[in-house]
């Protein structure tokens, strides 16, 4: 074997041809999980930003603020809650993006760095199974739009009891087809579709203002609304609702905080991925939150109940042409988010279980089939179950994983990775104990156990659960750093990295 296993250009690293050839026989390697060559890292700031616009402009994004309005918070407080939560989660997203761009690593392979080749299956599959749940939710939403679209020229279809399930199946099939076409199809879908989604967002805003106006309320009435004290008290009090909502908003992108390397590995540079995410996510999520809050408040004033799901208004649109256009927009908005956030990651995760047997395309198929087993009609059945039941529970489980990744890459490994060793199994430096880094597993369990117990109903841990992401993150980060303090086997010094890298 050549002493050079990787080469560097402009701060980006890739495996040498000799190293790739040697790894083809490894059971931990296949072409789908291989580090992205520098020549294929073509995503610019615009592509990264549009990826986030495409993921952000979706029905669940609007519901983050509208759910809080439904639980009693004022529109402005709900928007502030969403904006703050997204700024907080952007920090681990940006930190975990770095390794993907620098070394071209997909998420499941990056997970081997801290957890070991076999241990990495646990965080990878946890993220994958969470994504399958989101795939189910998004496909249920997209399916509703398909039902509305068909009903715009065949009204009887919308009245069928089986229509939502037919729409769900069609949307899942469409999601599968676009995803198996590969990263370039996803890139162009996001780049072309995202501007259209901005128009859809504006249309929802105009509809909400028009609804309020038709009910005798001015736009200023929507902005002047205050916290509904009775509703907030009925849901646990202001502080509990606010903190629970904040944790939910952080958890909303908890999955992407783990598998962001799946996308950052295609970026042309660190500057491109950093700026693209900074421009694309927080601003768009805040805009969606504002419109979602206005929508919820308008329906509350005019209809007496704050709706949290914008798709509920589709059947209320009388004009068949407008219903058709809006339905197409919702489908486009939902599929761009669903593919990028909820199908690519589990596909890679399932492939990582057995790289020689499970390809990326097979991983996509498994992801879509598993989505059928979830109950999206329950997850998306109400503001309370959505915020406290779904988002906060999985957020508390995934937060420690993000913390361990960051602690390992920046503090333990000093941002130096022996890329070839990630695919070498027992022969590599990241084998730990029989393929498992037990210290990472201990930190993970200690990080998520208390928030999860609180979400499962342990009354004394109610407030821990309300702050579950931050508390779990902090515990896992500190515990992992302390446990790995004397680790030298997996550490690559600057001198050693220099020796293995062709310049």
C-alpha positions in Angstrom: 0.0 0.0 0.0 1.3 3.5 -0.8 2.0 5.7 2.2 -0.4 8.2 0.8 -4.1 7.1 1.4 -5.6 10.5 0.9 -4.9 13.7 -1.0 -5.7 17.3 -0.3 -6.7 20.2 -2.5 -7.8 23.6 -1.2 -8.6 22.3 2.2 -10.7 19.4 0.9 -9.6 15.8 1.2 -10.3 12.6 -0.8 -9.1 9.0 -1.0 -6.3 8.3 -3.4 -7.1 5.9 -6.3 -4.9 3.3 -4.7 -6.8 3.5 -1.4 -10.1 3.2 -3.1 -9.0 0.1 -5.0 -7.8 -1.5 -1.8 -11.1 -0.9 -0.1 -13.3 -2.4 -2.7 -13.0 -5.8 -1.0 -13.9 -4.4 2.5 -17.4 -5.3 3.7 -17.6 -1.8 5.2 -17.3 -0.1 1.8 -19.5 0.4 -1.3 -19.7 3.1 -3.9 -22.8 4.7 -2.3 -20.9 5.1 1.1 -17.6 6.0 -0.5 -16.3 9.5 0.3 -17.3 12.0 -2.4 -14.4 12.8 -4.8 -13.5 16.5 -4.9 -14.4 16.6 -8.6 -18.0 15.8 -7.7 -18.4 18.4 -4.9 -20.3 20.8 -7.1 -22.9 22.4 -4.8 -22.5 26.2 -4.5 -23.9 28.5 -1.9 -27.0 28.8 -4.0 -27.6 25.1 -4.1 -27.1 24.7 -0.4 -29.4 27.6 0.3 -32.1 26.3 -2.0 -31.8 22.9 -0.4 -32.7 24.5 2.9 -35.4 26.7 1.3 -36.9 23.5 -0.2 -36.8 21.7 3.1 -38.0 24.7 5.2 -41.0 25.6 3.1 -43.3 22.8 3.9 -46.5 22.3 5.9 -44.8 21.1 9.1 -42.8 24.4 9.1 -45.9 26.5 9.2 -47.3 24.3 12.0 -44.4 25.0 14.3 -45.8 28.5 15.1 -49.5 27.7 14.4 -49.3 24.9 16.9 -48.0 27.2 19.6 -50.8 29.7 18.8 -53.3 26.8 19.1 -51.7 26.1 22.6 -52.3 29.7 23.6 -49.2 31.7 22.8 -49.5 35.0 21.0 -48.5 35.1 17.3 -45.4 37.2 18.0 -44.3 35.0 20.9 -44.8 31.9 18.7 -42.6 33.4 15.9 -39.9 34.3 18.4 -40.0 30.8 19.7 -39.5 29.3 16.3 -36.7 31.8 15.3 -34.8 31.1 18.5 -35.1 27.4 18.2 -33.8 27.4 14.7 -30.9 29.6 15.5 -29.9 27.2 18.3 -30.2 24.1 16.2 -28.2 25.7 13.4 -25.1 25.6 15.6 -24.8 21.8 15.7 -25.9 21.6 12.1 -23.0 23.9 11.1 -20.5 22.1 13.3 -21.4 18.6 12.0 -21.3 19.9 8.4 -17.6 20.6 8.5 -16.4 16.9 8.3 -18.7 16.2 5.5 -17.3 19.0 3.4 -13.7 18.5 4.4 -13.5 14.7 3.8 -16.6 14.0 1.7 -18.1 11.6 4.2 -21.7 10.6 4.3 -23.4 10.4 7.7 -23.3 6.7 8.4 -19.5 6.6 7.8 -19.0 9.8 9.8 -20.8 8.0 12.7 -18.2 5.3 12.7 -15.6 7.9 13.8 -17.2 8.2 17.3 -19.2 5.0 17.7 -17.1 2.4 15.8 -18.0 0.5 12.6 -20.7 -1.7 14.3 -21.7 0.8 17.0 -22.5 3.3 14.3 -25.5 1.3 13.3 -27.4 2.5 16.4 -27.3 6.3 15.8 -27.6 5.7 12.1 -30.7 3.5 12.5 -32.2 5.8 15.2 -31.9 8.7 12.8 -33.2 6.5 9.9 -36.3 5.3 11.8 -37.1 8.9 12.9 -36.8 9.9 9.3 -39.2 7.1 8.3 -41.7 8.6 10.7 -41.3 12.0 9.1 -41.5 10.4 5.7 -44.9 9.1 6.8 -46.1 12.5 8.1 -44.9 14.3 5.0 -46.4 11.7 2.7 -49.7 12.0 4.6 -49.6 15.7 4.0 -48.6 15.3 0.4 -51.2 12.7 -0.1 -53.9 15.1 1.1 -52.7 17.6 -1.6 -52.9 14.8 -4.2 -56.5 14.1 -3.1 -57.3 17.8 -3.4 -55.7 18.0 -6.8 -57.7 15.0 -8.1 -60.9 16.4 -6.5 -60.5 19.7 -8.3 -61.7 17.9 -11.5 -63.3 14.8 -10.0 -65.1 16.0 -6.8 -66.4 12.6 -6.0 -62.9 11.3 -5.4 -62.4 13.7 -2.4 -65.5 12.2 -0.7 -64.2 8.6 -0.8 -63.2 7.2 2.6 -60.1 5.5 1.0 -59.0 8.7 -0.8 -56.4 9.9 1.9 -54.8 6.4 1.9 -54.7 6.4 -1.9 -53.1 9.8 -1.9 -50.6 8.7 0.7 -49.6 5.7 -1.4 -49.2 7.8 -4.6 -47.1 10.4 -2.8 -44.8 7.7 -1.4 -44.3 6.2 -4.8 -43.5 9.6 -6.3 -41.0 10.2 -3.4 -39.3 6.9 -4.1 -39.0 7.5 -7.8 -37.4 11.0 -7.5 -35.0 9.8 -4.7 -33.6 6.8 -6.6 -32.7 9.1 -9.5 -29.7 10.3 -7.3 -28.2 13.5 -5.9 -28.2 15.4 -9.2 -32.0 15.1 -9.5 -32.4 16.2 -5.9 -30.2 19.2 -6.5 -32.1 20.3 -9.6 -35.5 19.7 -8.0 -34.5 21.9 -5.0 -32.9 24.6 -7.3 -36.0 24.9 -9.6 -38.7 24.1 -7.1 -37.7 26.3 -4.1 -38.5 29.7 -5.8 -42.0 28.3 -6.6 -42.4 27.4 -2.9 -41.8 31.0 -1.9 -44.7 32.0 -4.1 -46.8 29.3 -2.3 -45.8 30.8 1.0 -47.0 34.3 -0.1 -50.3 32.8 -1.3 -51.0 31.3 2.2 -50.3 34.6 3.8 -52.7 36.4 1.4 -55.4 33.8 2.0 -55.1 34.3 5.8 -55.3 38.0 5.6 -58.3 37.8 3.2 -60.0 35.3 5.6 -59.6 37.8 8.5 -60.8 40.7 6.4 -63.9 38.8 5.3 -64.6 38.1 9.0 -64.4 41.8 9.8 -60.9 41.9 11.2 -58.1 44.1 10.0 -54.5 42.9 9.5 -53.5 44.9 12.7 -56.0 42.7 14.7 -53.9 39.7 13.8 -50.7 41.3 15.0 -52.2 42.7 18.2 -53.3 39.4 19.5 -52.0 38.5 23.0 -51.4 35.3 24.8 -54.5 33.3 25.5 -54.0 32.8 29.3 -56.8 30.3 29.7 -55.5 28.1 26.8 -51.9 28.3 28.0 -52.9 27.4 31.6 -54.8 24.4 30.3 -51.7 23.2 28.6 -49.3 23.5 31.6 -48.7 27.2 31.9 -46.8 29.8 29.9 -43.2 28.7 30.8 -43.9 25.0 30.1 -45.6 25.7 26.8 -42.8 28.1 25.7 -40.0 25.8 26.7 -41.7 22.7 25.3 -42.2 24.6 22.1 -38.6 25.7 22.0 -37.4 22.2 22.5 -39.8 21.1 19.7 -38.4 23.7 17.4 -34.9 22.7 18.1 -35.9 19.0 17.6 -37.6 19.8 14.3 -34.1 19.8 12.6 -32.5 17.3 15.1 -32.4 14.7 12.4 -30.5 17.1 10.0 -28.1 18.0 12.8 -26.9 14.3 12.5 -27.0 13.6 8.8 -26.1 17.0 7.4 -22.8 15.4 6.1 -25.0 13.6 3.6 -25.4 17.0 1.9 -22.4 19.0 3.0 -20.1 16.5 1.3 -21.2 17.8 -2.0 -20.3 21.4 -1.2 -17.5 23.1 -3.2 -16.0 24.6 0.0 -16.6 25.2 3.7 -17.6 28.8 2.8 -20.2 27.5 0.4 -21.8 25.1 2.9 -21.6 27.6 5.8 -23.1 30.6 3.9 -25.7 28.4 2.1 -27.1 27.1 5.4 -26.9 30.5 7.1 -28.9 32.2 4.3 -31.2 29.3 3.6 -32.6 28.0 6.9 -33.1 30.6 9.7 -34.7 33.3 7.6 -37.0 31.0 5.7 -38.1 29.2 8.9 -38.8 32.6 10.6 -40.9 33.6 7.5 -42.8 30.3 7.6 -43.4 30.8 11.3 -44.8 34.3 10.8 -47.2 33.2 8.1 -48.1 30.1 10.1 -48.9 32.2 13.2 -51.0 34.7 11.0 -52.8 31.7 9.5 -53.6 30.2 13.0 -54.7 33.5 14.4 -57.0 34.3 11.4 -58.7 30.9 11.7 -59.1 31.4 15.4 -60.7 34.8 15.0 -63.0 33.9 12.1 -63.7 30.2 12.8 -63.4 30.1 16.6 -60.6 27.5 16.6 -56.9 28.0 15.7 -56.1 25.6 12.9 -52.5 24.3 13.0 -52.6 22.4 9.7 -52.8 24.6 6.5 -53.9 21.6 4.4 -57.2 21.7 6.3 -58.2 24.7 4.2 -57.8 22.9 0.8 -61.3 21.5 0.8 -62.6 25.1 1.6 -61.3 26.4 -1.8 -64.3 26.6 -4.1 -62.5 27.6 -7.4 -61.3 24.3 -9.1 -58.5 26.0 -10.9 -57.1 27.7 -7.8 -57.5 24.5 -5.8 -55.5 22.6 -8.5 -52.6 25.2 -8.5 -52.4 25.3 -4.7 -52.5 21.5 -4.5 -49.6 21.3 -7.0 -47.7 23.8 -4.9 -48.2 21.9 -1.7 -47.1 18.7 -3.4 -43.9 20.3 -4.6 -43.3 22.0 -1.2 -43.7 18.7 0.6 -41.7 16.4 -1.8 -38.6 18.7 -1.8 -38.5 18.6 2.0 -39.4 15.0 2.3 -36.7 13.7 0.0 -33.8 15.8 1.3 -34.6 15.4 5.0 -36.4 12.1 5.4 -35.4 9.6 2.6 -31.7 10.2 1.7 -30.5 9.7 5.3 -32.3 6.5 6.1 -31.4 5.1 2.7 -27.7 5.6 3.5 -28.3 4.3 7.1 -29.8 1.1 5.9 -27.1 0.7 3.3 -24.5 1.1 6.1 -25.9 -2.0 7.9 -24.6 -4.2 5.1 -22.9 -2.2 2.3 -22.3 -5.2 0.1 -25.9 -6.3 0.2 -28.0 -3.1 0.6 -27.5 -0.5 -2.1 -28.6 3.1 -1.8 -31.6 2.4 -4.0 -32.6 -0.6 -1.9 -32.2 1.7 1.2 -34.7 4.1 -0.4 -37.1 1.3 -1.0 -36.8 0.2 2.6 -37.4 3.7 3.9 -40.6 4.1 1.9 -41.9 0.7 2.9 -41.3 1.4 6.6 -43.1 4.7 6.4 -46.3 2.7 5.8 -46.0 1.2 9.3 -46.2 4.6 11.1 -49.5 6.3 12.0 -49.1 9.8 10.6 -52.8 10.5 11.2 -52.0 10.2 15.0 -48.7 12.1 14.9 -50.2 15.0 12.9 -53.6 14.7 14.7 -53.3 17.7 17.0 -50.9 20.4 18.3 -50.3 18.7 21.6 -49.4 15.3 20.3 -47.3 16.9 17.5 -45.3 19.1 19.9 -45.0 17.1 23.1 -45.5 13.6 21.8 -43.6 13.4 18.5 -41.0 16.2 18.3 -39.9 16.4 21.9 -39.6 12.6 22.3 -37.3 11.9 19.3 -35.5 15.2 19.8 -34.4 14.1 23.3 -33.1 10.8 21.9 -31.1 12.3 19.0 -29.6 15.4 20.8 -26.9 13.3 22.6 -25.8 11.8 19.3 -25.2 15.3 17.8 -23.3 16.3 21.0 -21.1 13.2 20.8 -20.3 13.8 17.1 -19.2 17.4 17.9 -17.2 16.5 21.0 -15.5 13.7 19.1 -14.6 15.6 15.9 -13.5 18.9 17.5 -12.2 18.0 20.9 -11.1 14.3 20.8 -10.0 14.0 17.1 -9.0 17.6 16.6 -10.7 17.6 13.1 -8.2 15.0 11.8 -9.6 11.8 10.3 -7.9 8.8 8.8 -10.6 8.3 6.2 -9.4 4.9 5.0 -9.5 3.5 8.5 -13.2 4.2 8.6 -13.7 1.4 6.1 -11.1 -1.1 7.4 -12.9 -2.8 10.2 -10.7 -4.6 12.6 -7.6 -3.3 10.8 -8.5 0.3 11.3 -7.9 2.6 14.3 -11.6 3.2 14.8 -12.4 -0.4 15.7 -12.5 0.4 19.5 -13.9 -2.7 21.4 -15.1 -5.3 18.8 -16.4 -2.5 16.6 -18.2 -0.6 19.4 -17.1 2.5 21.2 -18.7 1.7 24.5 -17.9 5.1 25.9 -20.0 6.8 23.2 -22.9 4.4 24.0 -22.6 5.3 27.7 -22.7 9.0 27.0 -25.7 8.6 24.6 -27.8 6.7 27.2 -26.9 9.1 30.0 -27.9 11.9 27.7 -31.3 10.7 26.6 -32.6 8.7 29.5 -34.0 11.6 31.7 -35.7 13.6 29.0 -37.2 10.4 27.5 -38.6 9.4 30.9 -40.1 12.9 31.3 -41.7 12.6 27.9 -43.1 9.2 28.8 -45.0 10.6 31.8 -42.6 10.7 34.8 -44.1 13.8 36.5 -40.9 14.8 38.4 -39.1 15.0 35.1 -41.7 17.1 33.3 -39.4 20.2 33.1 -36.4 18.2 32.1 -38.4 16.9 29.1 -39.5 20.5 28.3 -35.8 21.3 28.0 -34.8 17.9 26.7 -32.7 18.7 23.7 -30.4 21.2 25.5 -30.1 19.1 28.7 -29.5 15.8 26.8 -26.9 17.5 24.6 -25.0 19.0 27.5 -24.9 15.8 29.5 -23.7 13.7 26.6 -21.1 16.2 25.5 -19.5 16.5 29.0 -19.7 12.7 29.7 -18.1 11.8 26.3 -15.2 14.3 26.6 -14.4 13.0 30.1 -14.6 9.3 29.1 -12.4 9.8 26.0 -9.9 12.0 27.8 -7.1 9.4 27.6 -7.9 7.9 24.2 -4.8 7.8 22.0 -5.6 4.9 19.6 -8.1 6.7 17.5 -6.4 10.1 17.5 -4.5 11.3 14.4 -1.9 13.9 15.0 -1.2 16.7 12.6 2.2 15.1 11.8 0.6 11.7 11.1 -2.1 13.3 8.8 0.7 15.1 7.0 2.5 11.8 6.4 -0.6 10.0 4.9 -1.7 12.9 2.7 -0.5 13.7 -0.8 -0.4 17.4 -1.5 
